[in-house]
Amino acid sequence: MYNFIINPNARTGLGKKIWNELEETLKESNIRYQAFLTKYRCHATKITQKILSNAGRHTLIVLGGDGTINEVINGISDFQAVTLAYIPIGSSNDFARGMALSHDPHTALKHILVPSRYTYLSVGTVTYETKSRRFAVSSGFGFDAEVCCRISISRIKAFFNKFSLGKFSYVSVAVQSLLLQAPKRMVITMDDKMPIVFEKVYFAAAMNQKYEGGGFMFCPKAVPTDDFLDIIVAEGLSKLKILCLLPTAFSGKHTRFSGIHVYRCKKAVMESEIPLPFHTDGEPISLQRRISTSLEPQKIRFIIS
């Protein structure tokens, strides 16, 4: 039995249209399935919990964007009881980009129904105050989280989505946010080693995948199966230099420049001089001065193709 979790509002309402097409294929092929459409933020988490309340192994197929994947992994209590698959129809699709998944929904469904390859994915977790939240792609602290906050309330994303140019909404909002933000002092401790002090940080992010923010290859060497998080820190740069570096980040060439630091670790603690926004998989959470990131002890089985 396949369990489809669908965000009908993904890419400004395209999700429902694509699901209707895929459902016809399922019916024609006499595939046994259940379909659950999300109705509000974090609904996918509740749907996942309900599905998994029944004993046994379950195949969860997510139809949506990075935010929907995020909600689903936050609803899984036992990774060993789940096989996960994904049909990307979001605006940024950084998870699908990092996993080299097909962006054609019909091709993606074909791969899922007749799988030939699986992998086991690491899942990140971020702890703040007494709470925690998982992430599949990344968790950012500072500038990139500010962009996520702005994009969530901006009309520009819906505009670009109409022309299948969703990632350009992130670029537009990133430039606006950069001009308004001042860098902050941050202390980062990785794997309980000596803390590193950065005086003028624009953002720091823990990456499980290579891409974030609609195609920025922030950590080119990040591998979601290697039991490590890649940490990127942008500090000590002028705003003009960051604007010049942004285009190079699409190909990962920004890492060649001074002021861009990339590390690899099992866990990291990020502390800012003042509260800063942070996100998980592009979903804004809250303002915090201190967050801790690490990897879940279990991995999740994932259908590649």
Secondary structure, 3 states (H helix, E strand, C coil): CEEEEECCCHHHHHHHHHHHHHHHHHHHCCCCEEEEECCCCCHHHHHHHHHHCCCCCEEEEEEECHHHHHHHHCCCCCHHHEEEEEEECCCCCHHHHHHCCCCCHHHHHHHHHCCCCEEEECCEEEEECCEEEEECCEEEEEHHHHHHHHHHHCCHHHHHHCCCCHHHHHHHHHHHHHHHCCCEEEEEEECCCCCEEEEEEEEEEEECCCCECCCECCCCCCCCCCCCEEEEEEECCCHHHHHHHHHHHHCCHHHHCCCEEEEEECCEEEEEEEEEEEEECCEEEEEEEEEEEEECCCCEEEECC
